[in-house]
Amino acid sequence: MIAPEHPGSPPVRVLLAKVGLDGHDRGLRVVARVLRDHGFEVVFAGLRQTPESIAAAVVQEDVDVVGVSMHNGAHLTLAPAVVHALREAGLDTPVIIGGIVPDRDIAPLESAGIVAVLGPGASNEEVVAAIRDAARSSD
C-alpha cells in the first residue's frame, strides 16, 4: 500500500457508485482497488443507486468525494441529478464522473457541477490525482 499524501492526516473518504440501471461495475471495482492501494478509504455503494441514495450515503458515511461510473449514456441526466441531490441535502461534496463520456459532454457536465470527468483511458495516477484535487478543493 502507498502511504497517504500527508502522513498523520486522516485518509480521504471516497464513495463510489453506479447510478441507474447500468450493470457494468468491473471498472468501478478496479478504481476502488486502486484508491485503496493509494491509502484512500473507499465506501463502495455499488450498482443501481439513485441520486437520493447517493446523497443519503454521503451523509451517513461522511465522505469527502463522490465518484460515479457512467457507461449507459445517461450522464447528462444522471450526473447533474447526483449533484442536485447532494445540494438539496445541504452538501457541497465534489462529484467526479468516470466512464464513457463524449468530449462534447464534458463542458455541460462541468457547468452542472461535476468537478472532473475521467475517460476509460485514465491512468491510475490520473484517478488518484483527480480525487486528491477534488478533496483539496472541498476543504
C-alpha positions as CSV (number, residue, x, y, z in Angstrom):
1,M,0.0,0.0,0.0
2,I,1.2,3.5,-0.8
3,A,1.2,5.9,2.1
4,P,-1.4,8.7,2.3
5,E,-0.5,12.0,0.9
6,H,0.0,13.6,4.3
7,P,1.2,11.1,7.0
8,G,-0.8,11.5,10.2
9,S,-3.8,13.1,8.5
10,P,-7.0,11.1,8.1
11,P,-7.4,9.4,4.7
12,V,-9.7,10.9,2.1
13,R,-13.0,9.1,2.1
14,V,-14.5,8.3,-1.3
15,L,-18.0,7.0,-2.2
16,L,-18.1,5.0,-5.4
17,A,-21.4,4.2,-7.1
18,K,-23.2,3.4,-10.3
19,V,-26.4,5.3,-10.9
20,G,-29.4,3.9,-12.7
21,L,-29.7,0.6,-14.3
22,D,-26.2,0.4,-15.7
23,G,-24.8,-3.0,-14.6
24,H,-21.2,-2.6,-15.7
25,D,-19.2,-2.4,-12.4
26,R,-15.9,-4.0,-13.3
27,G,-14.2,-0.7,-13.9
28,L,-15.6,0.8,-10.7
29,R,-14.2,-2.2,-8.7
30,V,-10.8,-1.6,-10.3
31,V,-10.9,2.0,-9.3
32,A,-11.9,1.1,-5.8
33,R,-8.9,-1.2,-5.5
34,V,-6.5,1.5,-6.9
35,L,-7.8,4.0,-4.5
36,R,-7.5,1.6,-1.5
37,D,-3.9,0.8,-2.6
38,H,-3.2,4.5,-2.5
39,G,-4.4,5.0,1.0
40,F,-8.0,6.2,0.4
41,E,-10.9,4.9,2.4
42,V,-13.5,3.7,-0.1
43,V,-17.2,3.3,0.5
44,F,-18.5,1.1,-2.3
45,A,-22.2,1.8,-2.8
46,G,-22.3,-0.4,-5.8
47,L,-24.9,-0.8,-8.5
48,R,-28.4,0.7,-9.2
49,Q,-28.1,3.7,-6.9
50,T,-30.4,6.7,-7.2
51,P,-29.1,10.3,-6.8
52,E,-31.0,10.4,-3.5
53,S,-29.5,7.2,-2.2
54,I,-26.0,8.6,-3.0
55,A,-26.8,11.8,-1.1
56,A,-28.0,9.7,1.9
57,A,-24.9,7.6,1.8
58,V,-22.7,10.7,1.7
59,V,-24.4,12.0,4.8
60,Q,-24.2,8.6,6.6
61,E,-20.6,7.8,5.6
62,D,-19.2,11.4,5.9
63,V,-17.3,11.1,2.6
64,D,-15.1,13.8,1.0
65,V,-15.6,13.0,-2.7
66,V,-18.2,11.1,-4.7
67,G,-17.1,9.0,-7.7
68,V,-19.8,7.9,-10.2
69,S,-19.2,5.5,-13.0
70,M,-21.3,6.1,-16.1
71,H,-21.5,3.7,-19.1
72,N,-25.1,3.9,-20.1
73,G,-25.3,7.2,-22.0
74,A,-27.4,8.9,-19.3
75,H,-24.6,11.0,-17.9
76,L,-26.1,14.3,-19.0
77,T,-29.2,13.5,-16.9
78,L,-28.0,11.4,-14.0
79,A,-24.7,13.2,-13.1
80,P,-26.4,16.6,-12.7
81,A,-29.1,14.8,-10.7
82,V,-26.5,13.5,-8.3
83,V,-25.1,17.0,-7.8
84,H,-28.6,18.3,-7.3
85,A,-29.5,15.7,-4.7
86,L,-26.3,16.5,-2.8
87,R,-27.1,20.2,-2.8
88,E,-30.7,19.5,-1.8
89,A,-29.2,17.6,1.2
90,G,-27.1,20.7,2.1
91,L,-23.9,19.1,0.9
92,D,-21.1,20.6,-1.2
93,T,-19.3,17.3,-1.8
94,P,-17.4,17.2,-5.1
95,V,-18.5,14.7,-7.7
96,I,-16.3,13.1,-10.3
97,I,-17.6,11.1,-13.2
98,G,-15.7,8.2,-14.8
99,G,-16.6,6.2,-17.8
100,I,-17.8,6.7,-21.4
101,V,-18.4,10.4,-21.8
102,P,-18.0,12.1,-25.2
103,D,-15.7,15.1,-25.2
104,R,-18.6,17.4,-26.2
105,D,-20.5,16.5,-23.0
106,I,-17.6,17.5,-20.6
107,A,-18.4,21.2,-20.6
108,P,-22.1,20.8,-19.8
109,L,-21.2,18.4,-17.0
110,E,-18.7,20.8,-15.6
111,S,-21.4,23.6,-15.8
112,A,-23.7,21.3,-13.9
113,G,-21.2,21.0,-11.0
114,I,-19.1,17.9,-11.9
115,V,-15.5,18.7,-10.9
116,A,-13.8,16.2,-13.2
117,V,-14.5,13.7,-15.9
118,L,-12.3,10.7,-16.4
119,G,-12.5,8.6,-19.5
120,P,-11.7,4.9,-20.0
121,G,-8.1,5.6,-20.7
122,A,-7.4,7.5,-17.5
123,S,-4.3,6.1,-15.7
124,N,-4.2,5.2,-12.0
125,E,-2.2,8.3,-11.4
126,E,-4.9,10.5,-13.1
127,V,-7.6,8.9,-11.0
128,V,-5.7,9.4,-7.7
129,A,-4.8,13.0,-8.6
130,A,-8.4,13.8,-9.5
131,I,-9.7,12.5,-6.2
132,R,-7.0,14.3,-4.3
133,D,-7.6,17.6,-6.1
134,A,-11.4,17.3,-5.5
135,A,-10.8,16.6,-1.8
136,R,-8.5,19.6,-1.5
137,S,-11.0,21.9,-3.3
138,S,-13.7,21.0,-0.8
139,D,-11.6,21.8,2.3
